């Protein structure tokens, strides 16, 4: 994901139009240009309009939970809800359940319509706001992924070894500093 963000940032700086044409994740910047995607508001875009109520419910709950836990969003994230793999892949993603691209947007796969997945990606958005999109790339994985796996309330007791070790390390760190110093201390790392 770090590589992806880096390429996105570089392409945007070089040429926004070329980035759009060449690099699929850039499409999160203007999802309504993507075939079959409708943006109902500046916050919610989706493939299957009949699912709007479900998407909005997920969005509002996750936004409220995440704001309460890690502070208010400077700008509410845009979330694109895909109902098919084809839609998810048209943004350049596959296999994962959902993906956040800096502060540009979040794309949710058909497998990712779950409160904790949305909270996970929204926390990544908050990290980009607090650290900066580029600086986030240089933070250690245990801080970036450990924070999201831990604070999203991911219900899986045991994650794969890599994410489990990130989550354990973050939990140990946050216990020693306390949630009220989360960003202040995280920025020093
Ligand atoms: Zn993540």
Boltz pocket constraint, residues with backbone or C-beta under 6 A from the ligand:
constraints:
  - pocket:
      binder: B
      contacts: [[A, 120], [A, 124], [A, 144], [A, 145], [A, 148]]
      max_distance: 6.0
